[in-house]
Amino acid sequence: MKVAVIGANGQLGSDVYRAFQDNGDEAVALNHDAFEVSDLEAVDSVMHDVMPDLVVNTSAMHNVEACEEDPSKSFAVNGIGARNLAQVSNGVGFTLMHISTDYVFDGAKQAPYVEADFPIPLNVYGNTKLSGELFVRTIANKYFVLRVSGLYGMNLCRAKGGHNFVTLMLKLAKERDEVRVVDDEILTPTYTEDIAHQIVHLTQCTDYGLYHVTAQESCSWYEFAGKIFEFTNASIHLSKADPGEFPAKVPRPKYSVLENKALHSVGLDIMPHWSIGLQRYLEVIKGEAW
Ligand SMILES: NC(=O)c1ccc[n+]([C@@H]2O[C@H](COP(=O)([O-])OP(=O)(O)OC[C@H]3O[C@@H](n4cnc5c(N)ncnc54)[C@H](OP(=O)(O)O)[C@@H]3O)[C@@H](O)[C@H]2O)c1
């Protein structure tokens, strides 16, 4: 199968690219210099050149603060970009696998969200990602929309740069005696390599639709930091931040746990517990980050 990965040098895209290569597929990297996803003509031209069977779209404008400051650009990339791919997918005949987010929910449910739950985004990023989902679902003939959450991987997130949460905690453990972390935001941190393997596995089926794809179970950022320090034997003192100690500039869901209900129902859920993914990731970065 010929698979084009949009954003193949990104945090998730790099693992997806590698996973398809390891699976024996022909993987084609389409980085930002190949085209601008919000430009329909460019998308159409590149896809007619490549003629893929499957396109995995990991591109997004996903710096939450930047999206809030420039809603038009955010909609152009996250909404119109997805629409362009959906439209072109029908002409070229490829299956579109589009990556979305847990931030389509407001967190009020306080129990794991399933695919049938009604999304109510709290910010521009969530709204524009939701519009992208809807364009794909209403236009593309063959599509998977995958909502993922709390990513960390070998390639750092290009939009956020610097560190992911794991490498940041490891850095702080080297520099400080104490760190304070919020305990009132609950999510499922997920290793990008696990999502990449799940994506390859899911392409066995043609049960197109909307899927939640996160590691199993959930934790707060405080609990996640605790596991990072436990697994690396870090001797830093971890304490819970007071409510409001780290005020967010843009509203975000306090609870964004997703249940992989659709994956489970097609019998293809191979996502591990979040702590297993973390353990594997820490083994991979051992010697470099700790
Ligand atoms: N990071 C998270 O914790 C998280 C959580 C939930 C959902 N997600 C979703 O997961 C997906 C992947 O995230 P990630 O962390 O892997 O992101 P990333 O590391 O920033 O990678 C995104 C890739 O897309 C490219 N790109 C950005 N804008 C583009 C555009 N307008 N046209 C073409 N290419 C463009 C980027 O290239 P340049 O860097 O060169 O622009 C980069 O290669 C996104 O859809 C995001 O919404 C992420």
The ligand as an ORCA input file, in Angstrom:
! r2SCAN-3c Opt
* xyz 0 1
  N       0.468     17.425     20.618
  C      -0.561     16.981     21.324
  O      -0.481     16.780     22.548
  C      -1.877     16.697     20.628
  C      -3.010     16.358     21.413
  C      -4.213     16.062     20.757
  C      -4.272     16.098     19.358
  N      -3.157     16.450     18.641
  C      -3.247     16.456     17.169
  O      -2.286     15.529     16.698
  C      -1.773     15.943     15.418
  C      -0.255     15.844     15.397
  O       0.307     16.653     16.417
  P       1.899     16.742     16.615
  O       2.123     17.014     18.049
  O       2.537     15.573     15.954
  O       2.224     18.079     15.767
  P       3.612     18.650     15.206
  O       4.788     17.963     15.812
  O       3.530     20.149     15.329
  O       3.550     18.245     13.662
  C       2.648     18.837     12.772
  C       3.164     18.677     11.356
  O       2.260     19.308     10.446
  C       2.964     20.267      9.630
  N       2.078     21.390      9.340
  C       1.639     22.330     10.218
  N       0.850     23.212      9.591
  C       0.780     22.817      8.291
  C       0.114     23.339      7.144
  N      -0.630     24.460      7.239
  N       0.240     22.700      5.956
  C       1.022     21.576      5.870
  N       1.686     21.048      6.921
  C       1.564     21.665      8.120
  C       4.135     20.685     10.501
  O       5.176     21.264      9.708
  P       5.934     22.602     10.210
  O       6.280     22.390     11.660
  O       7.115     22.687      9.313
  O       4.948     23.725     10.028
  C       4.533     19.345     11.122
  O       5.264     18.577     10.217
  C      -2.384     17.316     15.157
  O      -3.485     17.144     14.284
  C      -2.893     17.785     16.507
  O      -4.035     18.620     16.386
  C      -1.972     16.748     19.234
*
